[in-house]
Amino acid sequence: MSLHVSPASPQDWALVREWAAAEGWNPGAADAPAFFAQDPEGFFLGRIDGEPVSAISVVNYGDDYAFLGFYLVRPDLRGHGHGLATWRTALAHAGGRTVGLDGVPDQQDNYRRSGFTLAYRNARWVGEVPPPDRPVTGVVAADRMDPAVLGAYDSACHPADRPRFLSAWLTTPGHRALVRVVDGRLTGYGVVRPAEQEARIGPLFADTPADAGVLLDALAAEARAFGSPRVAVDMPEANPAAARLAEARGLEPTFDTARMYTGPIRPVALHRVFGVTTLELG
């Protein structure tokens, strides 16, 4: 069987989303437009006789950083080298950039052999966030914030600037984006979106645990409003305050991933990262 790897379209990615859902990754209902907005050439399918059998994304952020995700092979065709062939073709898209990924446990040894080094682990926390005892204040819709201010805040919490992705992520239909403002100053922001199972929260960036808690309560309320009482948020263990917040809200850890890099990245304000944006694009 001859595998042919080529760029994928947003229409192709609907099938990959189904594969991700079958793996239990709980993909967002409408993530693809924002994903492709960042780097439309960064998505790949491996096909045999025109039939999709493997997938991967290697999305470039600027000249120095890329992120790898959606590394999938159809279950009935695993063990034939299709995944590795797809990996090698797609990884060339990153050029000389440092590449990051969030790897599931059973692939982490393979990633190490491919030159990735562990930076920290993430844990997915899941459950119902109870309504707070008092009304949430100091939280408004993200479209009321100066985009330049919000973009600068996001850039401090991510290894690369991502204005194209961010513009799409904040405005995708179904996504609810909120900012926390204290004394006229931005102190955090977050997004919640419908998904296969629990609503996904990401990012959840905030100056302090108190700011993050207010945003988490407000985002959970938005999720309840669109019919999802349960939420899921991927929290980095490099910020221990994130796990304490999750426990205080009654969430429970489900599975771990490992953030890994092939090289250096610019400084990131991990103390502000209470929730990763997505495991697929970082």
C-alpha beads as a LAMMPS data file, in Angstrom:
LAMMPS data file: protein, C-alpha beads

282 atoms
281 bonds

1 atom types
1 bond types

-500.0 500.0 xlo xhi
-500.0 500.0 ylo yhi
-500.0 500.0 zlo zhi

Masses

1 110.0

Atoms # bond

1 1 1 0.000 0.000 0.000
2 1 1 1.447 3.366 -1.061
3 1 1 0.850 6.314 1.261
4 1 1 0.606 9.804 -0.200
5 1 1 0.831 12.758 2.229
6 1 1 -0.502 16.123 1.107
7 1 1 -1.969 19.310 2.575
8 1 1 -5.488 19.067 3.946
9 1 1 -8.393 21.480 3.548
10 1 1 -10.836 22.633 6.248
11 1 1 -13.377 20.306 4.642
12 1 1 -10.966 17.385 5.017
13 1 1 -10.522 18.254 8.681
14 1 1 -14.113 17.379 9.525
15 1 1 -13.077 13.712 9.272
16 1 1 -9.998 14.275 11.437
17 1 1 -12.221 15.895 14.054
18 1 1 -14.294 12.673 14.069
19 1 1 -11.124 10.646 14.608
20 1 1 -10.119 12.915 17.494
21 1 1 -13.546 12.538 19.060
22 1 1 -13.289 8.749 18.804
23 1 1 -9.965 8.946 20.713
24 1 1 -11.731 10.769 23.563
25 1 1 -9.964 14.080 22.942
26 1 1 -13.260 16.018 23.091
27 1 1 -12.577 18.411 20.194
28 1 1 -14.414 21.714 19.985
29 1 1 -17.469 21.868 17.761
30 1 1 -16.141 24.651 15.519
31 1 1 -12.364 24.831 16.006
32 1 1 -11.209 24.326 12.427
33 1 1 -11.756 27.866 11.054
34 1 1 -9.549 29.390 13.751
35 1 1 -6.957 26.631 13.367
36 1 1 -6.697 27.155 9.617
37 1 1 -6.697 30.937 10.019
38 1 1 -3.287 30.697 11.702
39 1 1 -1.583 28.587 9.048
40 1 1 -3.750 27.126 6.268
41 1 1 -0.759 25.151 4.919
42 1 1 -0.078 23.431 8.242
43 1 1 -2.552 20.518 8.046
44 1 1 -1.789 17.185 6.391
45 1 1 -3.529 13.947 5.479
46 1 1 -1.987 10.654 4.489
47 1 1 -4.043 8.802 1.901
48 1 1 -3.949 5.331 0.380
49 1 1 -5.731 5.114 -2.971
50 1 1 -7.336 8.453 -2.105
51 1 1 -8.696 7.201 1.230
52 1 1 -7.603 9.180 4.345
53 1 1 -5.693 6.991 6.814
54 1 1 -3.499 9.420 8.817
55 1 1 -3.380 13.048 9.903
56 1 1 -1.152 15.618 11.558
57 1 1 -0.907 19.387 11.904
58 1 1 2.293 21.432 12.116
59 1 1 1.149 25.022 12.493
60 1 1 3.695 27.801 12.145
61 1 1 3.656 30.859 14.404
62 1 1 6.028 33.460 12.982
63 1 1 9.645 32.655 12.155
64 1 1 10.680 30.873 15.356
65 1 1 7.918 28.601 16.632
66 1 1 5.544 25.889 15.411
67 1 1 3.150 23.519 17.142
68 1 1 2.397 19.901 16.282
69 1 1 -0.977 18.276 16.918
70 1 1 -3.659 15.939 15.590
71 1 1 -1.162 13.094 15.190
72 1 1 -3.580 10.309 14.288
73 1 1 -3.699 7.079 12.319
74 1 1 -6.890 5.219 11.591
75 1 1 -7.038 2.356 14.128
76 1 1 -7.384 -0.424 11.554
77 1 1 -4.198 0.687 9.761
78 1 1 -1.853 1.304 12.679
79 1 1 1.475 -0.485 12.883
80 1 1 2.357 -0.097 9.189
81 1 1 4.530 3.023 9.408
82 1 1 1.879 5.386 8.040
83 1 1 2.053 7.643 11.091
84 1 1 5.830 8.043 10.918
85 1 1 5.728 8.768 7.191
86 1 1 3.064 11.411 7.739
87 1 1 5.047 12.863 10.644
88 1 1 8.245 13.227 8.608
89 1 1 6.514 14.927 5.699
90 1 1 4.587 17.368 7.858
91 1 1 7.434 18.234 10.212
92 1 1 9.393 19.640 7.281
93 1 1 6.793 22.409 7.145
94 1 1 8.229 23.828 10.384
95 1 1 11.657 24.352 8.834
96 1 1 14.155 25.410 11.499
97 1 1 11.550 26.523 14.011
98 1 1 11.332 25.163 17.533
99 1 1 8.353 22.799 17.579
100 1 1 6.086 22.250 20.572
101 1 1 3.467 19.593 21.241
102 1 1 1.220 18.252 23.991
103 1 1 1.814 14.513 23.884
104 1 1 -0.328 11.694 25.211
105 1 1 1.520 9.253 27.499
106 1 1 1.813 6.351 25.063
107 1 1 3.629 8.520 22.500
108 1 1 6.027 10.434 24.752
109 1 1 8.937 8.019 24.345
110 1 1 8.574 8.283 20.570
111 1 1 8.627 12.070 20.821
112 1 1 11.819 11.962 22.888
113 1 1 13.465 9.858 20.225
114 1 1 12.436 12.509 17.712
115 1 1 14.221 15.242 19.643
116 1 1 11.468 16.564 21.911
117 1 1 12.254 17.377 25.553
118 1 1 9.759 17.547 28.410
119 1 1 8.980 21.059 29.675
120 1 1 6.035 20.305 31.993
121 1 1 2.869 18.271 32.177
122 1 1 -0.757 19.289 31.733
123 1 1 -3.757 17.705 33.443
124 1 1 -7.304 17.873 32.101
125 1 1 -9.725 18.836 34.881
126 1 1 -13.397 18.052 34.327
127 1 1 -16.644 18.614 36.185
128 1 1 -19.421 21.025 37.084
129 1 1 -18.404 24.405 38.449
130 1 1 -21.097 25.400 40.959
131 1 1 -22.615 28.865 40.607
132 1 1 -20.855 31.330 42.923
133 1 1 -22.511 32.604 46.077
134 1 1 -22.544 36.142 44.741
135 1 1 -22.876 37.579 41.228
136 1 1 -19.701 37.658 39.148
137 1 1 -18.440 41.218 38.656
138 1 1 -15.606 42.755 36.693
139 1 1 -16.072 40.422 33.707
140 1 1 -17.220 41.674 30.296
141 1 1 -17.301 40.393 26.729
142 1 1 -13.887 40.378 25.063
143 1 1 -15.109 42.537 22.178
144 1 1 -15.248 45.455 24.608
145 1 1 -11.489 45.297 25.116
146 1 1 -8.947 47.040 22.876
147 1 1 -7.700 44.224 20.572
148 1 1 -4.113 45.469 20.863
149 1 1 -4.219 45.257 24.662
150 1 1 -5.753 41.795 24.578
151 1 1 -3.257 40.647 21.953
152 1 1 -0.324 41.824 24.062
153 1 1 -1.701 39.986 27.099
154 1 1 -2.088 36.795 25.066
155 1 1 1.436 37.102 23.659
156 1 1 2.918 37.200 27.158
157 1 1 1.300 33.812 27.875
158 1 1 2.228 31.997 24.654
159 1 1 5.575 31.169 23.019
160 1 1 4.696 33.238 19.926
161 1 1 2.438 36.054 18.787
162 1 1 -0.718 34.673 17.154
163 1 1 -2.938 37.554 15.984
164 1 1 -4.598 35.627 13.144
165 1 1 -5.531 32.727 15.378
166 1 1 -6.644 34.971 18.221
167 1 1 -8.887 37.121 16.049
168 1 1 -10.663 34.015 14.773
169 1 1 -10.758 32.217 18.131
170 1 1 -12.472 35.117 19.870
171 1 1 -15.137 35.516 17.194
172 1 1 -15.914 31.938 16.100
173 1 1 -19.686 31.359 16.347
174 1 1 -20.432 29.511 19.578
175 1 1 -17.250 30.651 21.322
176 1 1 -17.820 32.895 24.351
177 1 1 -14.829 35.122 25.090
178 1 1 -14.650 37.105 28.343
179 1 1 -12.132 39.483 29.890
180 1 1 -11.495 40.398 33.513
181 1 1 -11.046 44.134 34.157
182 1 1 -9.978 45.610 37.512
183 1 1 -9.651 49.390 37.932
184 1 1 -9.689 49.756 34.168
185 1 1 -6.832 47.278 33.674
186 1 1 -6.989 43.899 31.935
187 1 1 -6.149 41.156 34.446
188 1 1 -7.127 38.079 32.469
189 1 1 -9.246 36.543 29.761
190 1 1 -10.763 33.235 28.776
191 1 1 -12.821 31.437 26.145
192 1 1 -15.372 28.633 26.466
193 1 1 -16.746 26.668 23.531
194 1 1 -19.097 23.743 22.895
195 1 1 -17.436 20.374 22.362
196 1 1 -18.281 16.689 21.931
197 1 1 -18.720 16.161 25.660
198 1 1 -17.918 18.793 28.277
199 1 1 -17.570 22.397 27.157
200 1 1 -13.896 23.239 26.659
201 1 1 -12.344 26.224 28.427
202 1 1 -9.179 27.593 26.884
203 1 1 -7.343 29.758 27.197
204 1 1 -7.729 30.733 30.824
205 1 1 -5.060 33.373 31.413
206 1 1 -5.071 35.575 34.514
207 1 1 -2.802 37.661 36.714
208 1 1 -3.809 35.953 39.959
209 1 1 -5.745 32.913 41.185
210 1 1 -8.538 35.270 42.238
211 1 1 -8.799 36.685 38.705
212 1 1 -8.717 33.169 37.267
213 1 1 -11.450 32.042 39.678
214 1 1 -13.776 34.863 38.676
215 1 1 -13.222 34.087 35.002
216 1 1 -13.724 30.356 35.525
217 1 1 -17.041 31.011 37.269
218 1 1 -18.172 33.325 34.468
219 1 1 -17.099 30.931 31.712
220 1 1 -18.866 28.033 33.417
221 1 1 -22.030 30.147 33.534
222 1 1 -21.713 30.735 29.794
223 1 1 -21.355 26.988 29.272
224 1 1 -24.512 26.329 31.284
225 1 1 -26.282 28.895 29.129
226 1 1 -25.530 26.936 25.959
227 1 1 -26.535 23.674 27.596
228 1 1 -23.298 22.228 28.974
229 1 1 -23.198 22.011 32.780
230 1 1 -19.797 20.293 32.717
231 1 1 -16.544 21.907 31.594
232 1 1 -13.042 20.670 30.826
233 1 1 -9.867 22.717 31.133
234 1 1 -6.273 21.644 30.492
235 1 1 -4.118 23.065 33.274
236 1 1 -0.303 23.151 33.343
237 1 1 1.299 21.555 36.382
238 1 1 3.982 24.253 36.049
239 1 1 1.398 26.598 37.625
240 1 1 0.385 24.818 40.863
241 1 1 -2.237 27.495 41.587
242 1 1 -4.224 26.179 38.620
243 1 1 -4.759 22.753 40.192
244 1 1 -5.691 24.358 43.512
245 1 1 -8.325 26.438 41.727
246 1 1 -9.710 23.368 39.950
247 1 1 -9.945 21.449 43.214
248 1 1 -11.656 24.385 44.921
249 1 1 -14.307 24.377 42.177
250 1 1 -14.877 20.625 42.470
251 1 1 -13.218 19.600 39.209
252 1 1 -11.387 16.282 38.938
253 1 1 -8.258 15.368 36.935
254 1 1 -8.813 12.868 34.146
255 1 1 -5.722 12.429 31.929
256 1 1 -2.281 13.952 31.485
257 1 1 -0.326 15.242 28.530
258 1 1 3.269 16.438 28.293
259 1 1 4.303 19.793 26.847
260 1 1 7.503 19.109 24.939
261 1 1 9.775 21.218 22.741
262 1 1 12.540 20.565 20.247
263 1 1 14.478 23.683 21.236
264 1 1 14.353 26.991 23.086
265 1 1 11.288 29.213 23.275
266 1 1 10.878 32.794 24.392
267 1 1 9.883 33.448 28.029
268 1 1 6.252 32.656 28.860
269 1 1 4.328 33.957 31.895
270 1 1 3.329 30.468 33.072
271 1 1 2.097 31.879 36.388
272 1 1 -0.727 33.440 34.332
273 1 1 -1.591 30.233 32.454
274 1 1 -4.448 28.570 34.317
275 1 1 -5.733 26.843 31.173
276 1 1 -4.021 25.943 27.897
277 1 1 -5.763 27.286 24.800
278 1 1 -5.928 23.921 23.016
279 1 1 -3.898 20.724 23.111
280 1 1 -3.998 20.732 19.312
281 1 1 -2.426 24.163 18.623
282 1 1 -0.874 25.058 21.969

Bonds

1 1 1 2
2 1 2 3
3 1 3 4
4 1 4 5
5 1 5 6
6 1 6 7
7 1 7 8
8 1 8 9
9 1 9 10
10 1 10 11
11 1 11 12
12 1 12 13
13 1 13 14
14 1 14 15
15 1 15 16
16 1 16 17
17 1 17 18
18 1 18 19
19 1 19 20
20 1 20 21
21 1 21 22
22 1 22 23
23 1 23 24
24 1 24 25
25 1 25 26
26 1 26 27
27 1 27 28
28 1 28 29
29 1 29 30
30 1 30 31
31 1 31 32
32 1 32 33
33 1 33 34
34 1 34 35
35 1 35 36
36 1 36 37
37 1 37 38
38 1 38 39
39 1 39 40
40 1 40 41
41 1 41 42
42 1 42 43
43 1 43 44
44 1 44 45
45 1 45 46
46 1 46 47
47 1 47 48
48 1 48 49
49 1 49 50
50 1 50 51
51 1 51 52
52 1 52 53
53 1 53 54
54 1 54 55
55 1 55 56
56 1 56 57
57 1 57 58
58 1 58 59
59 1 59 60
60 1 60 61
61 1 61 62
62 1 62 63
63 1 63 64
64 1 64 65
65 1 65 66
66 1 66 67
67 1 67 68
68 1 68 69
69 1 69 70
70 1 70 71
71 1 71 72
72 1 72 73
73 1 73 74
74 1 74 75
75 1 75 76
76 1 76 77
77 1 77 78
78 1 78 79
79 1 79 80
80 1 80 81
81 1 81 82
82 1 82 83
83 1 83 84
84 1 84 85
85 1 85 86
86 1 86 87
87 1 87 88
88 1 88 89
89 1 89 90
90 1 90 91
91 1 91 92
92 1 92 93
93 1 93 94
94 1 94 95
95 1 95 96
96 1 96 97
97 1 97 98
98 1 98 99
99 1 99 100
100 1 100 101
101 1 101 102
102 1 102 103
103 1 103 104
104 1 104 105
105 1 105 106
106 1 106 107
107 1 107 108
108 1 108 109
109 1 109 110
110 1 110 111
111 1 111 112
112 1 112 113
113 1 113 114
114 1 114 115
115 1 115 116
116 1 116 117
117 1 117 118
118 1 118 119
119 1 119 120
120 1 120 121
121 1 121 122
122 1 122 123
123 1 123 124
124 1 124 125
125 1 125 126
126 1 126 127
127 1 127 128
128 1 128 129
129 1 129 130
130 1 130 131
131 1 131 132
132 1 132 133
133 1 133 134
134 1 134 135
135 1 135 136
136 1 136 137
137 1 137 138
138 1 138 139
139 1 139 140
140 1 140 141
141 1 141 142
142 1 142 143
143 1 143 144
144 1 144 145
145 1 145 146
146 1 146 147
147 1 147 148
148 1 148 149
149 1 149 150
150 1 150 151
151 1 151 152
152 1 152 153
153 1 153 154
154 1 154 155
155 1 155 156
156 1 156 157
157 1 157 158
158 1 158 159
159 1 159 160
160 1 160 161
161 1 161 162
162 1 162 163
163 1 163 164
164 1 164 165
165 1 165 166
166 1 166 167
167 1 167 168
168 1 168 169
169 1 169 170
170 1 170 171
171 1 171 172
172 1 172 173
173 1 173 174
174 1 174 175
175 1 175 176
176 1 176 177
177 1 177 178
178 1 178 179
179 1 179 180
180 1 180 181
181 1 181 182
182 1 182 183
183 1 183 184
184 1 184 185
185 1 185 186
186 1 186 187
187 1 187 188
188 1 188 189
189 1 189 190
190 1 190 191
191 1 191 192
192 1 192 193
193 1 193 194
194 1 194 195
195 1 195 196
196 1 196 197
197 1 197 198
198 1 198 199
199 1 199 200
200 1 200 201
201 1 201 202
202 1 202 203
203 1 203 204
204 1 204 205
205 1 205 206
206 1 206 207
207 1 207 208
208 1 208 209
209 1 209 210
210 1 210 211
211 1 211 212
212 1 212 213
213 1 213 214
214 1 214 215
215 1 215 216
216 1 216 217
217 1 217 218
218 1 218 219
219 1 219 220
220 1 220 221
221 1 221 222
222 1 222 223
223 1 223 224
224 1 224 225
225 1 225 226
226 1 226 227
227 1 227 228
228 1 228 229
229 1 229 230
230 1 230 231
231 1 231 232
232 1 232 233
233 1 233 234
234 1 234 235
235 1 235 236
236 1 236 237
237 1 237 238
238 1 238 239
239 1 239 240
240 1 240 241
241 1 241 242
242 1 242 243
243 1 243 244
244 1 244 245
245 1 245 246
246 1 246 247
247 1 247 248
248 1 248 249
249 1 249 250
250 1 250 251
251 1 251 252
252 1 252 253
253 1 253 254
254 1 254 255
255 1 255 256
256 1 256 257
257 1 257 258
258 1 258 259
259 1 259 260
260 1 260 261
261 1 261 262
262 1 262 263
263 1 263 264
264 1 264 265
265 1 265 266
266 1 266 267
267 1 267 268
268 1 268 269
269 1 269 270
270 1 270 271
271 1 271 272
272 1 272 273
273 1 273 274
274 1 274 275
275 1 275 276
276 1 276 277
277 1 277 278
278 1 278 279
279 1 279 280
280 1 280 281
281 1 281 282
